[in-house]
């Protein structure tokens, strides 16, 4: 960000502003880059030289960040020590006035409510309103139902409504009278709500005020008593003043304080909080107006673009500073890019920023990316960081509770503060996830708990076992698993924090115990020491943790009456980000910010990204739920005549003018132009849009350079000279230690660590599973990937598992089966609520079909002999093949009315064979028959075989509830053939190479096999 120069030769207009008498009040207006802030600093310097006491003047800014940035320049300008900072934000100035008056009167000094505090109070009161509605009492009109009032957007609008009422001097009784007069039931409800809000705020320990209330109180104090020691007030960016801020400055002028306001109403960005151009015009009414007419920034090269934008803004208040647009004026240093996709836009922005840094020597902090809203800022920060561009955001940003690391710490405290029986499943899962246990780890832990602590009688869900283990860590100590040890650490931390809460520990102490118990310090510290996106994310996580501890420390110091647990829960639930006392570091990083956060900034290079149709300009009218915009108009007819959509367009033009006017050298505006979206109409004001430059394909990073040379070296179409050059460049990069440059680090270059068979037949038993036999015969590669742990289970597979379990333990009626399925339903994980509802309906249908089969089975005189019996059949030992064991589990062993035994395998999938002919050679059914013949199923021993059968619960025929294809009993030829298949499978399982039927299976769009990875060119040469 640029620095303000002190002591430079001013132009004629700046000289007029500097030569104003010390006691004179005036308004100084100028376009962006005309030197308003520089003139303020120079005027302060001259006033002090002329004998004005530095403590008798103050410079006001719109935000605390702007005041912080200005203080160093002012300190250098005056050259003497001062009693306090010379630059303050308007709320800070009001706070100083109100606090001084409280000290004079001997009452408690005021305390400022943060945005998060206000939101928490409003949320609690709205929750109370929702409870009243359930009891039949409601103050809100029907058009504002509970689900609307529960939204973050409604709370934000209600906060703005209360602030506007306070700034305009509208108390609840006045608002209620206007609501009746104008027929607005929402205002009548808001008046009642405001009364409760003020009562709650006043009842808090300490004299709490919100920002609007502070300014209104300061206006009353200055109007009655003045500020004896104050003689001069200078205001920077006065276009950002709210109505209350203007009232405060007018009160100062009425008490003979000289007020000189500098601003440009054409770049205002505070319309959403009541900072309108009309306020600036009211400040200038009846005062001298000095116009700064010489643009210094970028040597006025960008002035034609700014003029073209501001000429389309309605003339509200002051327009004397506007320059007439020149239709044919060249726009030097301005580029427009229309990209083919969001990904290409991110690539192009990253490449451009790196070009400025690497080729032109521009420091990272002299570059900025400006986007319309915070969602775009968040996406840009993440995407640019992933492309090796260091980034930092500005402004209040998101709440602390939105940081994953912070959220994990706060959830631990929240769980520890509550009885175990109130813990929800998702809360415990989140606590374990925060400790590093992913979904697979947690599934393995639940399975181990179920095996270690079997329950008799009614089935107990794995979730209940997990909650019990978290409440009693000794249960986890009995499991010799890495996952159990990590879960035990979480359980011990919960117990430690609970003990601290009982002992009255502070919020800082509770967080410290959670942080130490989480074990994340070392991992984050090590990650932050590296380079690249992961290191940048670790830095952000650590910054968020530090900010959390700072907030906890302040809570302990201010003693606002809330308990530590309530305070920490407030952070966890907060939707509003509070201003940080420590500004984010910007050295060595590109600033990513919104136009509002760009107030008072200046950069060498500015990229205005994401200027899309429908996003910029965003013509959605704000404040519609409560008609906040009507509050300043006492006459409803005047408000009805207002063209609000036109006003919103002008506000969007002001934001765009501010964004493009921040650069000294280069302005680049980007947008995506594809089938779904297009550039904003603002592109009509820019030079002709370009596409992505060819060099954008190379990201201009060391990783990108390595990838480029590796591609050239390994591509057979590359010319020999280019390949030789690429090899030389890679050698240089490898000598410098750049990751990925050394061929020894390339995938597939190193020889295999071993070529030994997967299993040693001489010492190891080859176990053949019936369920995997056909998979192996279909595709050996698919089988081995799954066998080595590459198979990811799904919710669909999980539903089949719990339906099988219900068949084993439940009574054969539909309700009993469904209760058994419901008891284990919480073990399944779904991506969304709608998916869970759809799968629940499907599971219910499966249970219905299963119950129908069981009823038909009993009607036909069948009897169940056993469910889920396990079997093992050892084949005759062969020195060549080794020891082979066929093992598995049978779903049902049924005795039919004719006295024969039929072994049933339940299937819940969609692609199962459904005719007798289709299962003639079915491997699973054949394996079950072989087990029966060898007496490996005790319940069926000695009974005549009746074959084996599939029970398919999702048949193709819509008229059938199930299909039951049967495989006839073994004959000699079938037995010999199947034994040959088992031995052949065992030889494959013990092999060292595995075949993939590429054309027959791996490329089949309906197979969904794990072997499909083999079809990706980057993985396999095939």
N, C-alpha and C positions, 0 to 999 in steps of 0.2 A: 504494500500500500504506500502511496506517495506521501512524502513529508511536506509540511507547510514551510515555505521559505520565509525568512524573517529579514526585514531590512532591504528588500528589493525596491527598485524604482517603480512607483505606481503609475498607472495610466491616468488620464484626466478624470474619468468618472470615479476611480478609486480615490483620487486626491480630494474630490468633493466630499466623499464620505468620510475621509480621514480629517478633513478640516472643519467638520461640524463642531460647534462649541460643545464643551463637556456637558453642559446642562441641557443640550438640545435633544429632543426626541425626533425620530425619523424612521422611515422604512427604506431599506436598500434592497432592490430587486435586481436579479440578473440571471441570465441563462446559465446552464451548467458549464463550468470551466471558466467563468469570468472572474474568479478570485474572491468569492464572498468570504470564505473561511480565512484566507490569507489577509484580507482587509481587516477582519475582526482582530486577528493577532497583532497586526501592525497598529491598529487603533488603540488596543490595550497598551502596547509599548509606548506610544506617544503620550497617552493620558498619564501614565506613571512618570514619564520624563517631565511632563508639565506640572508635576507635583501632586497628582491624585494618589491618595493612599490606596495601595493594591487591595486592602481589605474592605474598601468602600465600593468595590465593583464586583460584578459576577457575570460570567458568561453562561447562558443557559443553552442546553441542547435537548433534542427530542428523546434521546436514549442515554442510558448510563455508559454504554460502550462508546458512543460518540464523545461523551464527556471525558472518558478515560483517555481516548486517543488524542484529545486536544490539550490535556493538562500539561504534558511535557513541553509542547510548543509555547504555551503561555508562560510556563515557568522560566524558559530560556528568554522569552521576550521581556519580562519584567526584571529579571536578574536579581531579585531580592527575595528573602524568605517571606512567606505569607502565613497567616494564622490557619488557613485551610486551603483546599483546592480552589482555584479560580473558576473552574468549569464544573457545572453540575447539571444533572437532568432536571426538568421541570418538577417531577414528583419529589426529587431529593431536595430541591429548593423549598418546596412547600413543606416538606417534613421538617426542615431546619426552622422554618418560621413557626410552625405549630409546636415544635419541641421547645423552642425558646420561650414561647408564651406559657407553656405548661410549667416550665421551670420558674418563670416569674411569678406564677400564681401558686406555686408549691403543690401542684397536682402531679399525678403519675404521667410520665412522658408517653407519647403515642408509640404504638408498634404497628408496623406496616403488615397487612395481610398479603401474603404472596398469592399469585394466581392459583396455585394448587390448593391453598387454604380456602379461598373463595369457592372453588369448584367443589371441595369436600363438603362445605357447609350447605351449598345448594343441593348437592346430591342427597345428603341426609334428609333435608327438608322435603325433597321430592319423593324420597322413599316413604316418608311419613304420609304424604298425600296419597300415595298408592295404597297404603294400608287403610287409610280412612275411606277410600273408595270401596275397598272390599267390605267395609262395615256399613256401606250405604251413604257415606258423606263425601261430597265432592265440591270443590270450589272452582275447578277448571271446567271450561266449556267442553262440549262433546267433540269439537273439532281438534282438541288437544288431548287425546286419550293417553293412558298411562304408558303405552309402549313408545309413543312419540316423546313424552317427557323424560323417558329413561335414556334417551340417546345423548351422545356427547355433543352433537350439534345443537340440540335444544338448550343444554346447559350453557354452552358458549353464548348463544343468543340471549339467554336470560341474564347472564353476567353483563353483556354489553347493554342490555336494556336498563339494568339497575344503574350502571355507570353513567348512561346518558341521562337518566332521571336525576341522578346526583349532580352531574355537571350543569344541568339546566335548572337546578333548584326546585325540582318537582318532588314533593314529599308524597307519602302514600295517600294521604287524604286528598291532596290536589289531584293525584292521578285517578283516584276513585271517582271524584266529581267529574273529571273529563271523560271517564269511561261511560258514565251515565249519560252525559250530555251528547257524546258522539256515538253512543250505542256500540261500545266495544267490550263484550264480556271478557275477553282475554285480558284487557287492561284492569278490569275489576278484580280478576283473580290475581294478576300480578301485583296489584296494590296490597291485597291481603298477604301475599307471599312476601313482599318487601317488608311489611311490618314485622313478620316473624323473623326474617333474615336479619334486620337491624336489631331485634331483641336478642337473638342468639349471639350476634357479634358483640353487643354491648355487655352481655352476661359473661363473656369469656374473661379469663384472668388477664388483666392488662388492658390498656386503652387502645384497642385495635381499630385501625382505619384501613379502608381500601384506598387506592391511589386517587380515585375521583373524590372521595370524601376528604382526603387530606387537602387537595387543591381548593375545594369549596371552603373548607375551614380557614385555609390560609388567606383566601380572598376577604373573608369577614375580618380577620385580624388586621390585615394591611389597611383595609378601609377605615377601621376605627382607630388604630394605633400607629400605623405606618411602620417603617423600619428605619429608626434614627440613623444608624451607621451607614446605610446604603445610599449611594449617590448615582451610580450608573449600572444599568442592566443592558448587556448585549445578548442578542438571541441569534443563534445559528440555526439554519433550516427551520425558520419560523413557519413555513407552510405545513409543518407537522403538528402545530398547536391545536389542541382541542378547544372547545368553547370555554372550558374552565381555565385553561392556560391563558387564553386571551383576556378573560376577566381578571386574572391575577396580574397581568402586565398593565392593564388599564387602571387597576387599583394602585399599582406602583406609580404610574404617571400622575394619578390624581394626588399622590402624596409627594409630588415634586421630585420623583426619581426619573432621571433621563433614561428612556428606553429606546434603543436602536435595534430594530429587527431586520435581519438579513434572510432572504429566502427566494424561492422560485415556485410559485403555485402550479407551474406546469409539470413538476416532477414530484408532487406529493404522493405519498403512499399510505396515508393513515385514514382513508375514508372509512374503513371497516371499524375504526374506533372513534369516529366523530371528528377527525381532522380534515375539514373541508376547505376548499379555496375561499368560501365565504368568510371563514374565520380570519384568514390572512387579510382579506379586503376590509373587514371590520377593524382590524388593527391599524390599517393604513389610512382609515377615514380621517380627514382633517389634519393630516400630518405631511411633512415634507417627504417626497419620494425621490430617491436618488437611483438612477438606472445605470447599472454596470453594463456597458454595451460592447466590450472587447473580449472575445473568447481567447483565452490563453492556452487552455488544454488542447493537446494534439495540434497546436498551431492553427486552430479553427478548421482543420481538415474534415472533422466530423460534424461541424456546425450545419451544413446543408441537410444532413439526415435528421438531426434533432429539430431543425426548423420545419422540415416536412411533416414531422410527427406532431409537433405542438400546434401547427397551423390548423390541425383538424380537431383541436380541443376547443370546446365552447368558451366564449369570453366571459368568465366569471371573475369579477374583481379586477386585479391588475393584469394588463397585457402589454404595457409600454416596453417591456424588455424583449418582446418577441421580435425576431428578425423575419422579414418576408422571405418565404421560400423561393429559391432560384431554380426554375424547372430544369435547366440544362447544366446546373453546377455539378462538376465531377465529385464523386464520393471516393476520395482517396483514403486508403486504409480501412475500407469496409468491404467485407465479403459475405456472400450468402451461399449456403450449401444445402442442397436438397438431396437427401440420402435415400437409399432403397429400403432400409429397415432400421429398427432401433439398434440392432447390433452394429450395423455399419456406421450409424451415427456415433455410438460410443467409441468405435475404433477411430473414426475420423477426428473426433475431439481429442482423444488421447494422443494420437499422432501429431496433431497440430500443436498441442501444448509441449510435447517433447521436442518438436522442432524448434519452438521458441527457446526452450531451455538449452538444448544441446547445440544447435547450429547458430543461434543468435545470442547466447549467453544471458538470457533473461532469467533472473532468479525465480524459483517456484512461487515465492510469495508475491511476485509482481504479476502473477496470472490469476485470473478469476473466471469461474463459470457461474452464470446467473440463470436460474430457472424460475418459472412462474410461481410454483407452490412447493411446499415442504415435501410432498410425495416425490416430485421430480428430483428435488435436492438429495433425498435419501437414495434414490436409484442411481443418480449420477455419482454420488460419493462412492458407493459400493462398486459400480462398474469401472470407474476410473482407477480406483485402488487396485482392482483385479488386473488392470492393464499397466501396473507399475507407475502410476502417477500419484505422488503423495498428495493427500487431500485433507482439508479441515473445514468443517462447517462453522457458521457463525449464527448468532442469535440464540434464543431460548431453546429451540429445537424440541425434542421429545422429552417426556418425563423420564426420571431416573428409572422408574419401574419397567420401562420398555427395554432396558438393557438386559439381555439374557442372564449375565452373571449376577447382576444386582437382583433380578427377579428370583433367581435360585436362592440367594442368601435370605431374602425377605420371606420366601415361602417356608424355609426351615424355621424361622422365628415364629411365623404364623401357626405352623403345625405344632410346634413345641408349646405354644400358649393355649392349645385347645385339648380337650379330652380325646383320647384315642378313638372312642366310639363315634366321634363326629368327623373323623377323617374320611374324605372321599377317595375313591380309587384313583382318579386322575391326579389328585394332589400328591399322593404317595409315589405314583409313577413319575411325576415331575421332579420330586425330591431325589429319587434314585437316578433319574436321567441327569440331573445337575451334578451328581457325583460321578458321572461317567459310565453308568450302566445303560447301554442301549437296549432296544427292544429284544434283541436276541439274548442278551445277558439276563434280562429280567424274565424272559420266558424260561430260560434254563434254571434260574433261581426258583421260580414257582414250581417247576417240575420236581426239583430236588426236595422242596418243602412237602409236596404232596406224597412223595415216596417215603420221606423220613417221618412224617407225622400222619399216618393213615387214620381216618375217622370211621367208626362204626355207625351203622344206621343211615340217617339221611346224608346225602353227599354234601360235602363242604367245598365251596369254591376256592380256587387257588388264591383269589383276592383276600378272603378271610384268613387264610393261612399266612399270607404275606403281611397283613396288618398285625396279626398276632405276633409275628416274628419281629416287626419293627417296634412293637411295644415291649417285647421281652427279648432283648438281644442275645440272651443265652441260647435261644433256639437256633440262631444263626451260627453260634459258635460250634454247634454240633455238626455242621456241614463243612466238609473239607473241600470248599470251592473258593476260587478267587472271587466270584461274584458275591458269595455269602460274606466274605471278609470285608468287601467294600460296602455292602449293605449294612453290615454291623457297625461300620464307622459312622454311617449316617444315623443309625439308631442311637449310638452312643452320643452323637452330637445333639440329637433331639432331647435326650435325657439331660445333658449338661445345660442346654439352653433353658429347659423347663425349670431346673433347679435355680438358675440365675434369676429367672423371672420371679420365682417364689421368694428369693432373697432381696428383691427390689433393685436389681441391677439397672444401670442406665442403658439407653439405646446403643451407645457406643460399645459397651461391654457385651451386649447381646450379639451385635454384629461381629465383634472380634471373635467370640466363641464360634459363631457360624462359619466365619472365614477360615479359622484354623481347622475346624472339623471338615470343611469341604475338601481340603487338600489340593486346591486349584492354584495356590500361589506359585508353586514351583513350575507347573506346566505353563502358566501364563508368562512368568518371568523368562523362561527359556524361549518361548515363542517370540516374545517381544525383542529378544536379542538378535533375531534373524532379520531377513529382508523379504520383501514381497507382501502380498495381500494378507497372509496369515499373521505376519508380524504387525502389520498395520491394525488388524482387527484386535490382536492382543493388546496393543497400545490403547485402543479405544475402550476395551473392557477394563483395563487397569485404571484408566482415567475415570470411568464411571464408578468403579469401586471407591476410588479416592474421594470423588464428589459425594458419594453416599456417606462415607465416614465423616466428611466435613459437615454434612447436613445433620447427622446424629450428634456431632459435637455442639453445633449451634442449638439444637433442641435442649441439650443438657444445660446450656448457659442461659437460655432465655426463660425457662420455667413457665411455660404457657398454660400449665394445668393439665395437659394431656399426658397419659402414661406412655412409657417407651413403646409398648406393644401397639397402642392406638396410633402413635406417630408413625411407626414403621408400616403398619397396615395402610395408613393414608398414602404413603409413598407407593406402595404396591398397587393400590386402587386408582391412583391419580391418573387422569387423562391429560392434564395440563402441565407443560414443562415450566419449571421455575427458572428465573434468571440466576445464572451462576455468579457467585462473588468473585471467582477467578475466571477471567476470559479464556477461551480456548487458545492454545498455542497456534500461531500462524506462520512462524518462521520455518522456511524450508518446505512449505506445503501450499498447494493451490487452494484458494478459497472457493468453496461451493456455497452459494447463498441465494436468497430470494432478493427481489428488488427492494423490499423493505429493509433487509439487513444490509443492503449496499449503500445505505445512507452515509454520506460523508466520506466515501471511499474513492480511491483513484488507483488504477493499475496500468501497467504497460499494455497487457493483452487481456481482452474480455471476450469470452465466448458466451453468447446468449443462446442457450440450448433448448430444444423441445418447443419451438414456436409453432405449434400445431393449430390447425383449425379446430375450434371448439374449446381449446385450452387457453390460447392467448389470441384474441380476447375471450375471456370467460364472461358471457353476458348474463349469467344467472344473477337475478336480483337478490341481494342479501336482506336479512332482517324481515322476511315476509311473515313468519309465524306470529310475531308479536307486533308487527308494524312499528318497529323501533324508529324508523326514519320519519314517522309522523310527529314524534314528540316535540321537535322544535317549532312546529307550526300550530299556533293557537287557533287559527282559522282552518277548518277542514277543507274548505273550498280551495284554498291555496295549495294544500297538500295534494288534492285530487288533480289539480292542473299540472302537477310536476311530471315530467317525462323521465321516469326513473331509469328505463333501459338506456336512454341516451346518456344519462349521468354515469351509468356503469361503464359504458363504452369509453367515455372520457377518462374515467379512473384507470381503465386498462391502458389507454394511450399514455397517461402519465407514468405508469409503471414501466412501459416500454421505453419511453424517453429517458427515464432514469437509468435503465439497464444499459442502453447503447451509448450513454454519455459518460461512462466511467473510465474509458480507455484513453491513454495518451498516444498509443501507436496503432494498435490493430483491434478492430471489432469484427467478430465472426458470428453470424446468426445461422443456426442450423435447424432443420426440420426433416421429418420423414415424409416421403412422397411415395405411397404404395397404393394397393387396391383398397385398403381400408381407411386411410386417412391421407390428408394432404397438408401442405404448408398453410400457415395463417394468412388471412388477407393482408397482414402487415408486410408480407413479402413484396407487395406491390410498391412499397416505399423504398425497397432495397435495390442494389444492382442486380443484374440478371443472375439467377441461381446457378451454381455450378454443381456438378456431380462429385462423387468421391474421387480425389486425385489418385492416380495409379500408385503412388508411393505409400498411400494409406494402408495398403495390404501388408506393409512391413511396419510393425509397431514402434520401431526405433528404440528397442530395448535390447539388453544383452541376451535375454531369452529368445527374442525375435530374431536376432542376428544368428544365434546358434541354430535355430530352426531353419532359417533361410539357407545357411551353408550346408546343413545336413541334408536338406531336400535336394540341393544341387548336387551333392556328392553321391547320393544314393539313387537319383533318377537316371535310368539308362539313356534317356533322351537328351541329357545335358552334354554339351560339347566338352571335349577332352580338356581344353584350356580352362574352361569354367570349373570343371571338376578339380583340376590341379590347384586352381586358385582357392576354391572352397576348402580343400584339404589343408592348404597352408594357413588359411584364416582360422580354421578350427584348431590347428596346432597352437597358434598364438593364444587363442582363447583358453585352450586347455592349460597352457603354461601359466596363464593368469588365474587359474582356479575357477573359471566360470563353469557353473553346473551344466552338465549335459554336453559339453564340448568334447570331452575325452571319449573315444569310442569304447573304452572299457566300461563306460557307464550306460551304454546303449542296450536297450532290451533286445534279446536274441543274439547278441554278439558273444557273450560268454558261453562256454560249453556247458552242457547239463552237469549238474552236481553229481548225478549218478544215473547209470543206465540199467541198474538192477531191476528185476521184476517188482511189481507192486506188492506181491506176497511171496514168501519163501515156502514152497510146497513141502519141503522136507521137514520143517519144524512148525509150520502154521497150518491150522485147519482152515480150509476154504469153505466159508459159510455162504450158501446160496439162498437168497430170500425169494419166495414165490412172487411177491409184488414187484421185485426188481428184475425178474427173469426176462419178461417180455420187453421191458425197457432196454435191457442189454442187447437182446436179439434185434431190436429195432434200430438202435444206434449205440455203438460201444462208447463213443465220445460223450454222448449225452449221459450215459450211465456213470462213467468215471468222474465227470465233473460233479454230479450230485453226490457220489460216494465220497468224494474228497471235501465235501462241505460247501459246494457252490449252489446248492438248492435252497432258495429262499421260500419259506412257507408263506401262504397267503390266507386271507380271511376265508376264502372259499374252502381251502383244504381244512381249515380249522373247524368250519361248520360240519364237514363230513366226519371229523374226529369226534365232536361232541354228540352227533347223532348216533354214531357207533357206540359211544359210551352209554347213551340213554338206552339203546337196545339191550345192552348188557345188564344194566342194574334196575331198570324200571319195569313196572307192571305193563302188560300188553294192551293198555287202553290209551287213547289219544291224550287225555289230560295228564296222566302220569308220565308219559313220554315227554310231553312239553314241559312239565315241571323240571324234569331232569335236564333238558336242554337249557332252560332258563337259568338253572342253578350255575351253569358253567358259561353262560353267555358273556359275562364280564371278562373272560379270558381273551376274547377276540378283540382285535384292534382294527378300526376302520378309519379311512381318510376323512370322512365327513359324516354328518348326521343323516343326510338323505341316503347315503350308501348303507348305513347301519339299518335304517328302516326297511330298505329294499331287501337286504339280506335276512332280516328277521322275518319278513313275509315269506321269503323263499324257504327258510328253515321250517316255518310253520306248515308250509305246504308239504315239505318232505315228511314231517311227522304225521300229517294226515294220511299220506300215502302208505307210510310204514304201518300205521295202525290198521289201515284197511287190509293190508297183506296179513297181519297177525290175526285179524278176525276171520279171514278166509281160511287161514291155516288151521285154526281151532275148529272151524265149521267142518272141514274135511277130515277131522279125526286125527290131526297131527299132534305130536307131543315134543316139547323141547327137551333134548338130552343135556345140552351144555352150551354156554356162551363164552366166547373169547378163550378157549383152551389153547395153550401153546403146545407145539410139537417139535420134535427133532428126529430126523431120519438120517442115519449114517449109511452112506453108500458103501458097497464093497470096496475095501482098501486096494488101491492100485499104486505100485511104486512110481509109475510115471506121473499120475495125476495127484498123488498125495491123498490126504484124508479129506473127504468131501462130506459136508453135513447140510442137508436140506432142512431149514428151520423157518418157522413162522407162527402165525396165530390164525385161528378159524373164528369167523364171526358167529356162526350158529351151527349146531349139530342137531338135526331134526330126525325124528322117527315118524315115518309116514304110516298111514292106515294099513298098508300091505306088509308092514314089518321091516321094510328096508330103511337104510340110513342114507339121508341126503345131507351133504355138507353145503352150507349156504354162505356166499360171500356178498355182503351188502355194498352197493355202489350208488353214490350220489352225484356222479358226474354226468355230463351230457353226451359223451362220445363212447359209451360202452356198447358192446355187441348185445343184440336183443333177440336173436333167433338161435334155435338149437344148432343149426348148421354153423353159425358164426363162432360158437364156443367149442366146436369139436376138438380143436387143438389148443384151447385156452390154457396157458401155462399155470396160472394160479389154481384153477380147478383141478388140473392134472396133479399138481403137487399135493393138494388136499386128499385126493383119492389115493395117492401113493402112501401118504401118512396113515390113512385108514387101513390100507392093506397091511402095513407093517405094525399095526397095533399101537401107533403113537398117539392115538386119540382115545384115552381110556373109556370115555362115556359111550363110545361106539364099538368097543372091542367085542368081537365075536358075532356081531350083527351083520346080516347080508348087506352088501353095498347097493345103493340105489343111484349112484353117480354123484355129481356135484352140480351146483346151480348158482347162477348170479341172480341177485335180487336188485333190479335196476329201478330206482325210484323216479327217474326222469326219462320216461320212454318217449320215443319219437311220436307215437300215435297219441293224438290228443284225447281219444276216447278211453284210454287205458290209464289206470292209476299206477300201475307198475308192470314191469316185464320180468319173466322168470325163465330165461333160456337155460336148458339143462344139458350137461355133458354126460353121455351114457357111461356105465361102469367100464373099467379098463378091460381090454382084451390083451392077449399076449403081444401082438404087434404094437399096439398103442403104448404098452408098458415099456417095451424095449426102446421104442422111438423116443419116449419122454426121458428115460434114463440117459440116452445119448445126448439129448439137449442139455440136461443138467451137467453132465461131464464136460460138454463143450463150453458151457457158460463158465464153469470153474476154471477151465484152462485160460479163457479170456481174462477172468478176474485176477488171475495170477500172472498175467503177462506184463510186458514192458511197453507195448505200443497198442493203440486202440484206433480202430477204423471208424470213419465217419461217412455214411452213404450220402454224399453231398447233394446229389441231384434228387434222390428219393425222399430224404427226410429233412436234412438241415435247412434246405431252402423252402420247405413247405410252409406257406403262410398260416396254416392251421395247426401246425405241430406244437408251436410254442416251446420247443425244446431248449435246454441250456446250451446245446451245441450250436445255436444260431450265432454265438459270438465268433464261431469259426468262419462265418461268411463275411466278416468285416475285414476289409483289405488291410487296415492298419494292424490287425492282430495276426492274420494268417495270410500266407502267400497264395492260398487258393482263392 
